[in-house]
Amino acid sequence: MASPTSAKKQPYPFWLGGVAATIAASITHPLDLTKVRLQASGDKRMVESLKKTVRTAGVRGLFDGISGTWMRQMSYSMCRFWAYDESKGKKIVDPHKTGEAWRLALAGSMAGGIAGFVGNPGEIVMVRLQGDFAKPPEKRFNYKHCFDALFRMVREEGASSLLRGVTPNVFRAILMNASQLASYDFFKAELLGLGEVPGINYTFRDNIVTHFTASFAAGTVATTVCSPADVLKSRIMNASGPGSTSTIAAIRLAMANEGPMFMFKGWLPAWTRLQPTTILIFLTLEQLKNGVDWSRAKGFTAL
């Protein structure tokens, strides 16, 4: 029987979630970029929009604004994964023990609130870099990269511009982490606790099949829960001019012109984008954790 000291597992590096999210976001960047340009340009079909981008800017055009994506993931995502583990009160959660859903959701909400605020500048930079080439030339920001965008925003619009859309962004981050991170942990624990599944004679273990299934369910939950805040966030961050930062004004205008269902506008495209991102994040994170465990077992203490 293992001693209490040997059974205690060392925490994973705090930056692991940020790296996993950055890898996942880099892979899905062309889809994310196309979604933003579909919303901004009025194009109707995703495939046609992809072809248009390749035709006008080459294959490299599919990765326009990727520095903004990296900035966002290494600020927002790194913070949310770290804060989530901290908010749960312990670094390591027993994968074979079903956690209380409300405690996981509360931990995710706290992490989301912190990360949403910290990552707001990176969120704005990402949105602007991705949507720039879909605008008429005279309305483009023409940022060179994420740091140029950050410095110019402060110089040209003031430091307060870094907080543009912070209210819906924090609200969305709270919803995202309460639904995505918490539901992944919840579904994973539930699957591991099922035992042998009747009819298919399969037992879920802590492997890629379980990780994929849990992340698929988490992506669907997160898309539905986050849709209202996501719509508001995109509209406010892409807006400019006096009064364009008011969340209440954006809600009133949308309700008057489109009705309450505007909150779920673009749910299917959002699900199509978020699902592979969610799956890739958790599959990558689990593999990075396995890599850390392997390196520690081999005596490497840097991780």
SULHUMO-V905044 format. One record per residue. RES is the residue in three letters. SS is DSSP state (H for helix, E for strand, - for the rest). PSI is psi in whole degrees, 0 to 359 (NA if undefined). Layout:
res=RES ss=SS psi=PSI
res=RES ss=SS psi=PSI
This chain:
res=MET ss=- psi=132
res=ALA ss=- psi=144
res=SER ss=- psi=158
res=PRO ss=H psi=325
res=THR ss=H psi=316
res=SER ss=H psi=334
res=ALA ss=H psi=339
res=LYS ss=- psi=127
res=LYS ss=- psi=137
res=GLN ss=- psi=140
res=PRO ss=- psi=151
res=TYR ss=- psi=156
res=PRO ss=- psi=141
res=PHE ss=- psi=337
res=TRP ss=- psi=359
res=LEU ss=H psi=317
res=GLY ss=H psi=323
res=GLY ss=H psi=320
res=VAL ss=H psi=317
res=ALA ss=H psi=317
res=ALA ss=H psi=324
res=THR ss=H psi=318
res=ILE ss=H psi=313
res=ALA ss=H psi=316
res=ALA ss=H psi=328
res=SER ss=H psi=321
res=ILE ss=H psi=320
res=THR ss=H psi=5
res=HIS ss=H psi=316
res=PRO ss=H psi=322
res=LEU ss=H psi=318
res=ASP ss=H psi=317
res=LEU ss=H psi=317
res=THR ss=H psi=322
res=LYS ss=H psi=314
res=VAL ss=H psi=318
res=ARG ss=H psi=329
res=LEU ss=H psi=318
res=GLN ss=H psi=324
res=ALA ss=H psi=328
res=SER ss=H psi=341
res=GLY ss=- psi=0
res=ASP ss=- psi=148
res=LYS ss=- psi=333
res=ARG ss=- psi=134
res=MET ss=H psi=315
res=VAL ss=H psi=318
res=GLU ss=H psi=323
res=SER ss=H psi=319
res=LEU ss=H psi=315
res=LYS ss=H psi=320
res=LYS ss=H psi=318
res=THR ss=H psi=314
res=VAL ss=H psi=322
res=ARG ss=H psi=322
res=THR ss=H psi=331
res=ALA ss=H psi=1
res=GLY ss=- psi=180
res=VAL ss=H psi=326
res=ARG ss=H psi=335
res=GLY ss=H psi=337
res=LEU ss=H psi=347
res=PHE ss=H psi=22
res=ASP ss=- psi=136
res=GLY ss=- psi=16
res=ILE ss=H psi=336
res=SER ss=H psi=327
res=GLY ss=H psi=323
res=THR ss=H psi=317
res=TRP ss=H psi=317
res=MET ss=H psi=317
res=ARG ss=H psi=315
res=GLN ss=H psi=322
res=MET ss=H psi=358
res=SER ss=H psi=297
res=TYR ss=H psi=305
res=SER ss=H psi=320
res=MET ss=H psi=319
res=CYS ss=H psi=319
res=ARG ss=H psi=321
res=PHE ss=H psi=319
res=TRP ss=H psi=312
res=ALA ss=H psi=328
res=TYR ss=H psi=312
res=ASP ss=H psi=320
res=GLU ss=H psi=319
res=SER ss=H psi=332
res=LYS ss=- psi=349
res=GLY ss=- psi=356
res=LYS ss=- psi=150
res=LYS ss=- psi=322
res=ILE ss=- psi=126
res=VAL ss=- psi=131
res=ASP ss=- psi=112
res=PRO ss=- psi=346
res=HIS ss=- psi=7
res=LYS ss=- psi=123
res=THR ss=- psi=121
res=GLY ss=- psi=155
res=GLU ss=- psi=127
res=ALA ss=H psi=320
res=TRP ss=H psi=327
res=ARG ss=H psi=321
res=LEU ss=H psi=317
res=ALA ss=H psi=321
res=LEU ss=H psi=317
res=ALA ss=H psi=318
res=GLY ss=H psi=322
res=SER ss=H psi=316
res=MET ss=H psi=316
res=ALA ss=H psi=319
res=GLY ss=H psi=320
res=GLY ss=H psi=316
res=ILE ss=H psi=311
res=ALA ss=H psi=324
res=GLY ss=H psi=321
res=PHE ss=H psi=312
res=VAL ss=H psi=320
res=GLY ss=- psi=4
res=ASN ss=H psi=314
res=PRO ss=H psi=317
res=GLY ss=H psi=326
res=GLU ss=H psi=315
res=ILE ss=H psi=314
res=VAL ss=H psi=315
res=MET ss=H psi=312
res=VAL ss=H psi=317
res=ARG ss=H psi=318
res=LEU ss=H psi=320
res=GLN ss=H psi=323
res=GLY ss=H psi=355
res=ASP ss=H psi=313
res=PHE ss=H psi=351
res=ALA ss=H psi=351
res=LYS ss=- psi=161
res=PRO ss=- psi=148
res=PRO ss=H psi=323
res=GLU ss=H psi=346
res=LYS ss=H psi=4
res=ARG ss=- psi=151
res=PHE ss=- psi=330
res=ASN ss=- psi=44
res=TYR ss=- psi=144
res=LYS ss=- psi=320
res=HIS ss=- psi=183
res=CYS ss=H psi=322
res=PHE ss=H psi=324
res=ASP ss=H psi=319
res=ALA ss=H psi=316
res=LEU ss=H psi=312
res=PHE ss=H psi=319
res=ARG ss=H psi=325
res=MET ss=H psi=315
res=VAL ss=H psi=317
res=ARG ss=H psi=319
res=GLU ss=H psi=331
res=GLU ss=H psi=354
res=GLY ss=- psi=159
res=ALA ss=H psi=333
res=SER ss=H psi=341
res=SER ss=H psi=337
res=LEU ss=H psi=346
res=LEU ss=H psi=10
res=ARG ss=- psi=127
res=GLY ss=- psi=18
res=VAL ss=H psi=327
res=THR ss=H psi=304
res=PRO ss=H psi=332
res=ASN ss=H psi=316
res=VAL ss=H psi=318
res=PHE ss=H psi=317
res=ARG ss=H psi=321
res=ALA ss=H psi=322
res=ILE ss=H psi=313
res=LEU ss=H psi=318
res=MET ss=H psi=313
res=ASN ss=H psi=327
res=ALA ss=H psi=331
res=SER ss=H psi=312
res=GLN ss=H psi=303
res=LEU ss=H psi=313
res=ALA ss=H psi=317
res=SER ss=H psi=329
res=TYR ss=H psi=311
res=ASP ss=H psi=319
res=PHE ss=H psi=310
res=PHE ss=H psi=322
res=LYS ss=H psi=314
res=ALA ss=H psi=321
res=GLU ss=H psi=316
res=LEU ss=H psi=317
res=LEU ss=H psi=336
res=GLY ss=- psi=0
res=LEU ss=- psi=329
res=GLY ss=- psi=208
res=GLU ss=E psi=126
res=VAL ss=E psi=123
res=PRO ss=- psi=143
res=GLY ss=- psi=322
res=ILE ss=- psi=354
res=ASN ss=- psi=47
res=TYR ss=E psi=138
res=THR ss=E psi=122
res=PHE ss=- psi=131
res=ARG ss=- psi=173
res=ASP ss=- psi=75
res=ASN ss=- psi=186
res=ILE ss=H psi=331
res=VAL ss=H psi=314
res=THR ss=H psi=317
res=HIS ss=H psi=318
res=PHE ss=H psi=313
res=THR ss=H psi=315
res=ALA ss=H psi=320
res=SER ss=H psi=328
res=PHE ss=H psi=314
res=ALA ss=H psi=320
res=ALA ss=H psi=322
res=GLY ss=H psi=321
res=THR ss=H psi=316
res=VAL ss=H psi=314
res=ALA ss=H psi=319
res=THR ss=H psi=315
res=THR ss=H psi=316
res=VAL ss=H psi=324
res=CYS ss=H psi=350
res=SER ss=H psi=312
res=PRO ss=H psi=312
res=ALA ss=H psi=328
res=ASP ss=H psi=318
res=VAL ss=H psi=313
res=LEU ss=H psi=316
res=LYS ss=H psi=313
res=SER ss=H psi=319
res=ARG ss=H psi=319
res=ILE ss=H psi=317
res=MET ss=H psi=332
res=ASN ss=- psi=353
res=ALA ss=- psi=164
res=SER ss=- psi=161
res=GLY ss=- psi=169
res=PRO ss=- psi=135
res=GLY ss=- psi=3
res=SER ss=- psi=352
res=THR ss=- psi=2
res=SER ss=- psi=118
res=THR ss=H psi=316
res=ILE ss=H psi=318
res=ALA ss=H psi=320
res=ALA ss=H psi=320
res=ILE ss=H psi=314
res=ARG ss=H psi=316
res=LEU ss=H psi=316
res=ALA ss=H psi=319
res=MET ss=H psi=319
res=ALA ss=H psi=322
res=ASN ss=H psi=330
res=GLU ss=H psi=346
res=GLY ss=- psi=173
res=PRO ss=H psi=337
res=MET ss=H psi=356
res=PHE ss=H psi=335
res=MET ss=H psi=340
res=PHE ss=H psi=21
res=LYS ss=- psi=130
res=GLY ss=- psi=25
res=TRP ss=H psi=314
res=LEU ss=H psi=312
res=PRO ss=H psi=323
res=ALA ss=H psi=319
res=TRP ss=H psi=318
res=THR ss=H psi=326
res=ARG ss=H psi=315
res=LEU ss=H psi=329
res=GLN ss=H psi=305
res=PRO ss=H psi=327
res=THR ss=H psi=314
res=THR ss=H psi=314
res=ILE ss=H psi=314
res=LEU ss=H psi=321
res=ILE ss=H psi=309
res=PHE ss=H psi=324
res=LEU ss=H psi=317
res=THR ss=H psi=317
res=LEU ss=H psi=316
res=GLU ss=H psi=322
res=GLN ss=H psi=323
res=LEU ss=H psi=321
res=LYS ss=H psi=318
res=ASN ss=H psi=321
res=GLY ss=H psi=319
res=VAL ss=H psi=316
res=ASP ss=H psi=317
res=TRP ss=H psi=314
res=SER ss=H psi=323
res=ARG ss=H psi=323
res=ALA ss=H psi=332
res=LYS ss=- psi=358
res=GLY ss=- psi=3
res=PHE ss=- psi=120
res=THR ss=- psi=357
res=ALA ss=- psi=331
res=LEU ss=- psi=NA
